Amino acid sequence: MDVLIVDDQRPFRRVARTVVGLVGGWRVAAEAGSGEDALDEAERHNPAVVLMDINLPGINGIEATRRLLARAPGTTVVLLSTYTVDDLPSDAADCGAAAYIRKEDLTPAALRALHVG
């Protein structure tokens, strides 16, 4: 299962890459550091799963999720951030993302629990 990691912080992308690599059958197809780059990489690689940071330069992860799902509705997008669920921006709930995982809770078990595919 191909995964696109979207986060503007390279150290977190490295952590996410390691976590994805620990999930059997999953592999990182590409990385992006902005919402615009995420849309380009998603079109180029057609990932099954996108791990999308909410706070990104340019268009944010919520808007990037809307645009990505309009182009590729079968993609599973998981929003990531440091927000607690209660502090998520109000538009996070209706952007089409399949789930929200706090960055500190991103583990292989959390990804396997998504039941993608």
C-alpha positions in Angstrom: 0.0 0.0 0.0 1.6 3.3 -1.1 1.6 6.2 1.4 2.2 9.9 0.8 3.5 11.7 3.9 2.7 15.5 4.0 4.4 17.6 6.7 6.4 20.8 6.5 8.9 19.5 9.1 11.5 17.1 7.7 12.3 15.5 11.1 8.6 14.5 11.5 8.5 13.2 7.9 11.5 10.9 8.9 9.6 9.7 11.9 6.5 9.0 9.9 8.5 7.2 7.3 9.9 4.9 9.9 6.4 4.2 11.4 5.0 3.5 7.9 7.9 1.1 7.2 7.0 -0.9 10.3 3.5 -1.7 8.9 3.6 -4.8 6.8 2.6 -4.2 3.2 2.9 -0.4 3.5 5.6 1.7 1.9 6.3 5.4 1.5 5.8 6.4 -2.2 6.5 10.1 -1.7 6.8 13.0 0.7 5.6 16.6 0.5 6.2 19.7 2.5 3.2 21.9 1.5 -0.4 21.5 0.5 0.4 22.3 -3.1 3.2 19.8 -3.2 0.9 17.2 -1.7 -1.6 17.6 -4.5 1.2 17.3 -7.1 2.7 14.2 -5.4 -0.7 12.6 -5.0 -1.4 13.0 -8.7 2.0 11.7 -9.6 2.0 8.6 -7.2 -1.7 7.9 -6.6 -1.2 6.7 -3.0 -3.8 4.7 -1.2 -3.1 6.6 2.1 -2.1 10.2 2.7 -0.8 11.2 6.1 -1.7 14.9 6.0 -0.5 17.5 8.5 -3.1 20.2 9.2 -0.8 23.2 9.5 1.1 23.6 6.2 2.5 26.5 4.3 0.3 27.6 1.4 -3.0 25.8 1.4 -3.4 24.0 4.7 -4.0 20.3 5.2 -7.7 20.6 5.5 -8.1 22.4 2.2 -5.5 20.1 0.5 -7.6 17.1 1.7 -10.7 18.5 0.1 -8.9 19.1 -3.2 -7.2 15.7 -3.1 -10.4 13.8 -2.5 -12.2 15.8 -5.2 -9.6 14.4 -7.6 -9.1 10.9 -6.1 -12.1 10.1 -3.9 -10.9 6.5 -3.2 -7.8 7.9 -1.3 -7.8 7.5 2.5 -6.6 10.7 4.1 -5.5 10.8 7.7 -5.1 14.2 9.3 -2.2 14.7 11.6 -1.4 17.4 14.1 -0.5 18.1 17.7 -4.1 19.3 18.5 -6.3 17.4 20.9 -9.5 16.3 19.2 -11.4 19.1 21.0 -9.1 21.7 19.6 -9.2 20.7 16.0 -10.3 23.5 13.6 -14.0 23.2 13.0 -13.6 22.5 9.3 -11.5 19.4 10.0 -14.7 17.4 10.6 -16.1 17.9 7.1 -13.1 17.9 4.8 -13.5 14.2 4.0 -10.5 12.8 6.0 -11.1 9.2 7.2 -9.4 9.8 10.6 -7.4 12.1 12.8 -4.3 10.9 14.7 -2.3 13.1 17.0 1.4 13.2 15.9 2.6 11.7 19.2 0.1 8.8 18.8 1.3 7.9 15.3 2.3 4.2 15.7 2.2 1.2 13.4 -0.8 0.0 15.5 -2.6 3.2 14.9 -2.1 2.9 11.1 -3.1 -0.8 11.1 -6.3 0.2 12.9 -7.4 2.3 9.9 -8.5 -0.9 8.0 -7.5 0.6 4.6 -7.9 -1.3 1.4 
